[in-house]
């Protein structure tokens, strides 16, 4: 397996404790009912963030996205942001974690009376699961880069399943990734309903042409926190960055390409649909943006710690 979610093996993960509805359970005992809405019909939302040097980086942005996603599908969260944050830290501290940690928060509508999509048959409040794992991105992925294959599975239209929604229904992305794997690529590139380049199955896509950075309009792609930070970095350092429609015609002629995500940060793309991108390795601007993103994380850690001392 090779891709943006490659992690260094860590034996400590075998003994982690997982948070399920106010209870911390050993990994091999962590269970949830088969009547859970997320299991039955994918009715739930999720969020994933990183712990760097005892700081949950960009926490407020992730909580904003979680609350918006829950509101979009009509899940009324029976807890505050502060209470959820406290439970995240409870999980982290129970596992004695400090750095290189990936935290996934999953909220489903709750338990159903019987297998059904009808939300009126939900007989409990929302179920909350928090999984924190020791996860350091494999350095060889950044060094080697990844290959993409353009899937025939399109990113959905906002009028039936808004692509910006971080929901449990990820079948479109799974289908796209399966096609990419069968084609011999690492991950999938996905187009929008108009045929323009949108995103990847699990990350956001960027390309570089003549010193300028291009990414999709954002209408048909994941509402990526890292994506937003990269766009901000470009503005800060006066690198032209365009959120625009573009096609595979443009991508095949790109000088560089990369993808972004909370886990891997920036990962170079070296080949798409069998075509080498640029020189087939991490490009100059991709490298600069990656370094500046890592610098931004260090600044965020410093900012949060300084604020906590006041």
C-alpha positions as CSV (number, residue, x, y, z in Angstrom):
1,X,0.0,0.0,0.0
2,X,1.2,3.5,-0.9
3,X,-0.7,6.7,-0.5
4,X,-1.2,9.9,1.4
5,X,-2.3,8.0,4.6
6,X,0.8,5.9,4.9
7,X,1.9,5.9,8.5
8,X,4.9,4.7,10.4
9,X,4.0,1.5,12.2
10,X,3.6,2.1,15.9
11,X,3.0,-0.8,18.3
12,X,1.5,1.5,20.9
13,X,-1.7,1.7,18.9
14,X,-2.6,-1.9,19.8
15,X,-3.3,-0.8,23.4
16,X,-5.0,2.5,22.9
17,X,-8.2,3.5,24.7
18,X,-11.1,4.7,22.6
19,X,-13.8,7.1,23.7
20,X,-17.4,6.0,23.2
21,X,-20.2,8.0,24.7
22,X,-18.3,9.2,27.9
23,X,-16.6,5.8,28.4
24,X,-13.0,4.9,27.6
25,X,-12.6,1.4,26.4
26,X,-9.5,-0.7,25.3
27,X,-9.2,-1.0,21.5
28,X,-10.2,-4.6,21.4
29,X,-13.3,-3.9,23.5
30,X,-14.5,-0.8,21.7
31,X,-17.9,-1.7,20.2
32,X,-21.0,0.1,19.1
33,X,-24.5,-1.3,18.3
34,X,-25.4,-2.6,14.9
35,X,-28.5,-0.4,15.3
36,X,-26.3,2.7,15.2
37,X,-27.4,5.2,12.4
38,X,-23.9,5.5,11.0
39,X,-23.6,1.7,10.6
40,X,-27.1,1.3,9.2
41,X,-27.3,4.2,6.7
42,X,-24.2,6.3,7.0
43,X,-26.1,8.9,8.9
44,X,-23.4,10.8,10.7
45,X,-20.5,13.3,10.4
46,X,-16.9,13.2,11.3
47,X,-13.8,15.3,11.8
48,X,-10.0,14.5,11.9
49,X,-7.2,16.7,13.3
50,X,-3.6,16.5,14.4
51,X,-1.9,16.8,17.8
52,X,1.5,18.5,17.4
53,X,3.6,19.0,20.5
54,X,0.6,18.9,22.9
55,X,-1.5,21.3,20.7
56,X,-4.5,20.3,18.7
57,X,-3.7,22.3,15.6
58,X,-6.4,24.4,14.0
59,X,-8.9,23.1,16.5
60,X,-11.4,25.9,16.1
61,X,-11.5,25.5,12.3
62,X,-12.2,21.8,12.7
63,X,-14.9,22.4,15.3
64,X,-16.5,25.0,13.1
65,X,-16.7,22.4,10.3
66,X,-18.1,19.7,12.5
67,X,-20.8,21.9,13.9
68,X,-21.7,23.1,10.4
69,X,-21.8,19.5,9.1
70,X,-24.0,18.4,11.9
71,X,-26.4,21.3,11.4
72,X,-26.6,20.6,7.7
73,X,-28.0,17.1,8.3
74,X,-30.1,18.0,11.2
75,X,-28.1,16.5,14.1
76,X,-28.5,18.7,17.2
77,X,-25.3,18.2,19.2
78,X,-26.2,17.9,22.9
79,X,-22.9,19.2,24.1
80,X,-20.8,22.3,23.7
81,X,-17.6,22.8,21.8
82,X,-15.8,23.1,25.2
83,X,-17.3,19.8,26.4
84,X,-16.3,18.0,23.2
85,X,-12.8,19.5,23.4
86,X,-12.6,18.3,27.0
87,X,-13.4,14.7,25.9
88,X,-10.8,14.9,23.1
89,X,-8.2,15.8,25.7
90,X,-9.5,13.1,28.1
91,X,-8.9,10.6,25.3
92,X,-5.4,11.9,24.5
93,X,-4.3,12.0,28.1
94,X,-5.7,8.5,28.8
95,X,-3.4,7.3,26.1
96,X,-0.4,9.4,27.3
97,X,-0.1,11.1,23.9
98,X,1.9,14.3,23.1
99,X,3.0,14.4,19.4
100,X,2.4,12.9,16.0
101,X,-1.2,11.9,16.9
102,X,-4.2,11.7,14.6
103,X,-7.6,12.2,16.2
104,X,-10.8,11.2,14.5
105,X,-14.2,12.3,15.9
106,X,-17.3,10.6,14.7
107,X,-20.9,11.6,15.6
108,X,-23.9,9.7,14.4
109,X,-27.6,10.5,14.8
110,X,-27.9,7.7,17.4
111,X,-29.4,4.2,17.8
112,X,-32.4,3.2,15.8
113,X,-35.4,1.3,17.0
114,X,-35.3,-0.9,13.8
115,X,-33.1,-0.9,10.7
116,X,-34.5,2.1,8.7
117,X,-33.3,5.4,7.2
118,X,-36.1,7.3,8.9
119,X,-34.6,9.7,11.5
120,X,-37.8,9.6,13.5
121,X,-37.0,6.0,14.5
122,X,-33.9,7.1,16.4
123,X,-34.3,6.3,20.1
124,X,-31.2,7.8,21.6
125,X,-29.2,11.0,21.4
126,X,-26.1,11.2,19.1
127,X,-23.4,8.6,19.5
128,X,-19.9,10.0,19.8
129,X,-16.7,8.1,19.2
130,X,-13.2,9.6,19.5
131,X,-10.2,7.6,18.3
132,X,-6.7,8.9,18.9
133,X,-3.8,7.0,17.3
134,X,0.0,7.4,17.2
135,X,0.3,8.3,13.6
136,X,3.4,9.8,12.0
137,X,3.2,10.3,8.2
138,X,5.7,8.0,6.4
139,X,8.5,10.2,5.1
140,X,9.0,8.1,2.0
141,X,5.6,9.1,0.7
142,X,6.6,12.7,0.6
143,X,10.0,11.8,-0.9
144,X,8.6,9.4,-3.5
145,X,5.3,11.2,-4.2
146,X,2.1,9.5,-5.3
147,X,0.4,8.6,-8.6
148,X,-3.2,9.4,-9.5
149,X,-5.8,7.9,-11.8
150,X,-8.8,9.9,-13.0
151,X,-11.9,8.0,-11.9
152,X,-15.2,7.9,-13.8
153,X,-17.0,8.4,-10.4
154,X,-17.8,12.1,-10.2
155,X,-18.0,14.3,-7.2
156,X,-21.7,14.9,-6.4
157,X,-23.8,17.9,-7.0
158,X,-24.6,20.2,-4.0
159,X,-28.3,19.6,-4.6
160,X,-28.2,15.9,-3.6
161,X,-25.0,15.4,-1.5
162,X,-22.9,18.5,-1.1
163,X,-19.2,17.4,-1.6
164,X,-18.2,19.8,1.2
165,X,-20.1,17.8,3.8
166,X,-17.9,15.5,6.0
167,X,-20.4,12.8,6.3
168,X,-20.1,9.0,6.9
169,X,-21.4,8.3,3.4
170,X,-18.1,7.9,1.6
171,X,-19.1,5.3,-1.0
172,X,-18.4,7.6,-3.9
173,X,-14.8,8.1,-2.8
174,X,-14.4,4.4,-2.1
175,X,-15.6,3.5,-5.6
176,X,-13.2,6.1,-7.1
177,X,-10.3,4.7,-5.1
178,X,-11.1,1.2,-6.1
179,X,-10.9,2.2,-9.8
180,X,-7.5,3.9,-9.1
181,X,-6.1,0.9,-7.4
182,X,-7.2,-1.4,-10.1
183,X,-5.5,0.9,-12.6
184,X,-2.3,0.6,-10.7
185,X,-2.3,4.1,-9.2
186,X,-2.1,5.1,-5.5
187,X,-5.2,7.3,-5.3
188,X,-8.0,8.7,-7.4
189,X,-8.5,12.1,-9.0
190,X,-12.2,13.0,-9.3
191,X,-13.9,15.4,-11.7
192,X,-17.0,17.4,-10.9
193,X,-20.4,17.0,-12.7
194,X,-19.2,19.4,-15.5
195,X,-16.0,17.5,-16.2
196,X,-13.7,19.9,-14.4
197,X,-11.0,18.7,-12.0
198,X,-12.4,18.7,-8.4
199,X,-10.5,16.8,-5.8
200,X,-9.1,13.5,-4.9
201,X,-10.8,10.7,-3.0
202,X,-9.4,11.7,0.3
203,X,-7.4,14.9,-0.3
204,X,-7.6,18.2,-2.1
205,X,-5.8,18.6,-5.5
206,X,-3.5,21.5,-6.6
207,X,-1.4,22.0,-9.7
208,X,1.3,24.5,-10.6
209,X,1.7,26.1,-14.0
210,X,4.2,28.9,-14.9
211,X,4.7,29.7,-11.2
212,X,1.0,30.0,-10.4
213,X,-1.0,27.6,-8.2
214,X,-4.3,26.3,-9.4
215,X,-7.0,24.5,-7.4
216,X,-10.7,24.0,-8.0
217,X,-13.4,26.5,-7.2
218,X,-14.3,24.7,-4.0
219,X,-17.9,24.1,-5.1
220,X,-17.4,20.3,-5.7
221,X,-14.6,19.4,-3.4
222,X,-14.0,18.6,0.3
223,X,-13.9,21.7,2.5
224,X,-10.3,21.0,3.4
225,X,-8.7,22.8,6.4
226,X,-5.3,22.2,4.9
227,X,-6.5,23.4,1.5
228,X,-7.6,26.6,3.1
229,X,-4.3,27.1,4.9
230,X,-2.3,26.6,1.6
231,X,-4.4,29.2,-0.2
232,X,-3.7,31.6,2.7
233,X,0.0,30.9,2.6
234,X,0.0,31.6,-1.2
235,X,-1.6,35.0,-0.5
236,X,0.8,35.7,2.3
237,X,3.9,35.0,0.2
238,X,2.5,36.7,-3.0
239,X,2.2,33.4,-4.9
240,X,-0.6,33.7,-7.4
241,X,-3.3,31.2,-6.4
242,X,-6.4,30.7,-8.5
243,X,-9.6,28.9,-7.4
244,X,-10.9,28.2,-10.9
245,X,-12.4,25.6,-13.3
246,X,-9.7,23.6,-15.2
247,X,-9.7,20.3,-17.0
248,X,-7.4,17.4,-17.5
249,X,-6.0,19.2,-20.5
250,X,-4.4,21.7,-18.1
251,X,-3.4,19.0,-15.5
252,X,-1.5,16.9,-18.0
253,X,0.5,20.0,-18.9
254,X,1.2,21.1,-15.3
255,X,4.7,21.8,-14.1
256,X,3.9,20.4,-10.6
257,X,1.0,18.9,-8.7
258,X,0.3,18.1,-5.1
259,X,-2.5,17.1,-2.7
260,X,-3.3,18.4,0.7
261,X,-4.8,16.8,3.9
262,X,-4.6,17.1,7.6
263,X,-2.7,13.9,8.0
264,X,0.0,14.2,5.3
265,X,0.1,17.9,4.9
266,X,1.4,18.4,1.3
267,X,2.2,15.3,-0.8
268,X,3.7,15.7,-4.3
269,X,1.9,14.1,-7.3
270,X,4.4,12.7,-9.8
271,X,2.1,10.9,-12.3
272,X,-1.5,11.2,-13.4
273,X,-3.2,8.7,-15.7
274,X,0.2,7.3,-16.6
275,X,1.6,10.8,-17.6
276,X,4.6,12.2,-15.8
277,X,3.9,15.6,-14.2
278,X,6.7,18.0,-14.6
279,X,10.0,16.2,-13.8
280,X,8.2,13.4,-12.0
281,X,9.3,14.6,-8.6
282,X,8.5,17.2,-5.9
283,X,8.6,20.6,-7.6
284,X,10.1,23.8,-6.4
285,X,6.9,25.6,-5.4
286,X,5.4,22.4,-3.9
287,X,8.6,22.1,-1.7
288,X,8.3,25.8,-0.7
289,X,4.7,25.5,0.2
290,X,5.3,22.3,2.2
291,X,8.1,24.0,4.2
292,X,5.9,27.1,4.8
293,X,3.0,24.9,5.9
294,X,5.2,23.1,8.4
295,X,6.3,26.5,9.6
296,X,2.7,27.6,10.0
297,X,2.0,24.6,12.2
298,X,4.9,25.5,14.5
299,X,3.7,29.0,14.7
300,X,0.2,27.8,15.6
301,X,1.7,25.6,18.3
302,X,3.6,28.5,19.7
303,X,0.6,30.8,19.5
304,X,-1.7,28.4,21.4
305,X,0.9,27.7,24.1
306,X,1.5,31.4,24.6
307,X,-2.2,32.1,24.8
308,X,-2.6,29.3,27.4
309,X,0.0,30.9,29.7
310,X,-1.9,34.3,29.8
